[in-house]
């Protein structure tokens, strides 16, 4: 996956201060990352869209039955429900082609790892997020948090082993080693 290896800080209303690590949103890399997350780490993550006024923090109880690609859409199927993400080239069918402008709107235009910074500059949460070609949120992947249990309850003491997935993905997809800054906080703050 191509990345600049340069992070930058943004202030987002409702999200607070985020440190962003950009990823090149190409189909092969996003397919590999999303497949790995949902096939191998389904039991460690929460996910869903995050927009002003709505946050979906979905936690599944079983692995997906199927993960596949069709016409640029990644489908993650959990049996009784599924979701689609347009992460690749989307054309439609020969009889119903998709307007190229609409295809650009639907497709992931921005992909990034992020860590949310607490007011004191320490790190309070970690994740991955995708946005379509118009900058609208497609999905947030909330990675395991050392300050929270699997049930999203606050811990008295951080469990730094919960950063293993972040450290591994960061190394493999961004080429960045573990960062002591990730283990500098004492708690997390909400925006």
C-alpha positions in Angstrom: 0.0 0.0 0.0 1.4 3.4 -0.9 1.5 6.0 1.8 3.4 9.2 2.4 4.6 8.1 5.8 3.8 11.6 6.9 1.1 12.2 9.5 -0.7 15.4 10.0 -3.0 16.8 12.7 -6.6 18.0 12.0 -9.3 19.4 14.3 -12.7 18.0 13.5 -15.9 19.3 15.0 -17.3 16.4 17.2 -14.2 14.3 16.7 -11.6 16.5 18.3 -7.9 16.4 17.4 -6.9 13.6 15.1 -3.5 12.5 13.9 -4.0 11.2 10.3 -1.8 8.6 8.5 -3.0 8.6 4.9 -3.2 5.5 2.7 -3.4 5.4 -1.1 -7.0 4.2 -1.7 -6.3 1.7 -4.4 -8.6 -1.3 -4.8 -6.0 -4.1 -4.2 -4.7 -2.6 -1.0 -8.1 -1.7 0.4 -9.4 -5.2 -0.5 -6.5 -6.8 1.4 -6.9 -4.5 4.4 -10.6 -4.8 4.7 -10.6 -8.6 4.1 -7.9 -9.0 6.8 -9.8 -6.9 9.3 -13.1 -8.7 8.8 -11.8 -12.2 8.2 -9.1 -12.3 10.9 -10.0 -9.6 13.4 -13.8 -9.6 13.3 -13.9 -10.3 17.1 -11.6 -7.4 18.0 -13.1 -4.5 16.1 -16.2 -2.3 16.2 -17.2 -0.7 12.9 -19.8 1.5 11.2 -20.4 4.9 9.7 -19.7 8.0 11.8 -21.4 11.2 10.7 -22.6 14.2 12.7 -25.6 13.0 14.7 -25.0 9.2 14.2 -22.4 6.7 15.2 -22.8 3.0 14.5 -20.4 0.9 16.7 -21.3 -2.6 15.4 -19.7 -5.6 17.1 -20.3 -8.9 15.5 -20.6 -12.2 17.3 -19.4 -14.5 14.5 -17.0 -14.2 11.5 -18.4 -13.3 8.1 -19.7 -16.2 6.0 -18.4 -14.6 2.9 -16.2 -11.7 1.8 -16.1 -10.9 -2.0 -15.7 -8.2 -4.6 -18.1 -7.4 -7.5 -18.0 -4.3 -9.7 -15.8 -2.4 -7.3 -17.9 -3.3 -4.2 -16.5 -5.3 -1.3 -19.3 -7.3 0.3 -18.9 -8.6 3.9 -21.7 -11.0 4.5 -22.6 -12.1 8.1 -25.5 -14.3 7.0 -28.6 -12.5 8.3 -27.1 -9.1 7.3 -24.3 -7.7 5.1 -22.7 -4.5 3.9 -21.1 -3.2 0.8 -18.2 -0.7 0.4 -17.3 0.7 -3.0 -13.5 0.6 -2.8 -12.7 -0.2 -6.5 -13.6 0.5 -10.1 -17.4 0.7 -10.4 -18.9 0.5 -13.9 -22.4 -1.0 -13.5 -23.6 -3.5 -16.1 -23.5 -3.3 -19.9 -27.2 -2.6 -20.0 -27.1 -0.2 -17.0 -23.7 1.5 -16.9 -23.0 3.9 -14.0 -22.3 7.5 -14.9 -18.5 8.1 -14.3 -19.1 11.0 -12.0 -21.4 8.9 -9.8 -18.9 6.1 -9.8 -16.2 8.6 -8.6 -18.6 9.8 -5.9 -19.3 6.2 -4.6 -15.7 5.0 -4.7 -13.3 5.4 -1.7 -11.4 8.6 -2.4 -9.6 8.8 1.0 -8.4 6.1 3.3 -6.5 6.7 6.5 -5.3 5.3 9.8 -6.0 7.7 12.6 -5.4 8.2 16.3 -7.5 10.5 18.4 -5.6 12.8 20.6 -6.7 13.7 24.1 -6.6 17.4 25.2 -3.1 16.8 26.8 -1.7 15.5 23.5 -1.7 11.8 24.5 -3.5 9.2 22.4 -7.0 8.1 23.4 -8.3 5.9 20.5 -7.1 4.3 17.3 -8.7 3.3 14.0 -9.1 3.3 10.3 -11.6 5.2 8.2 -12.7 5.4 4.6 -14.4 8.3 2.8 -16.0 8.3 -0.7 -15.1 10.6 -3.5 -17.2 13.4 -2.1 -15.6 13.2 1.3 -18.6 11.4 3.0 -17.8 8.8 5.6 -18.1 5.2 4.3 -16.9 3.4 7.4 -14.9 3.7 10.6 -13.1 0.7 12.0 -12.6 1.2 15.7 -9.5 -0.8 16.8 -9.0 -2.4 20.2 -8.5 0.3 22.8 -6.3 -0.2 25.9 -8.6 2.0 28.0 -11.7 0.0 27.2 -12.8 -3.6 27.6 -14.3 -5.6 24.7 -17.7 -4.6 26.1 -16.7 -0.9 25.8 -16.4 -0.3 29.6 -13.6 1.9 30.9 -10.7 0.0 32.5 -9.0 1.1 35.7 -5.6 0.6 34.2 -4.7 0.6 30.4 -4.1 -2.8 28.8 -1.4 -2.0 26.3 -1.5 -5.5 24.7 -4.7 -4.2 23.0 -2.5 -2.1 20.7 -1.0 -5.2 19.1 -3.4 -5.0 16.1 -2.7 -1.2 15.7 1.1 -1.8 15.9 1.0 -4.7 13.4 -1.3 -2.9 10.8 0.7 0.3 11.2 4.0 -1.6 10.5 2.7 -3.5 7.5 0.5 -0.9 5.9 2.3 2.3 6.8 5.9 1.0 7.3 6.0 2.6 10.7 7.3 1.0 13.9 5.4 1.0 17.2 5.4 4.6 18.6 5.8 5.2 22.4 3.3 8.1 22.0 0.6 5.4 21.6 1.3 4.3 25.2 1.5 7.8 26.7 -2.1 8.3 27.8 -3.9 7.5 31.1 -7.4 7.5 29.7 -9.5 8.6 26.7 -11.7 11.6 26.3 -14.9 11.9 24.2 -15.4 14.7 21.8 
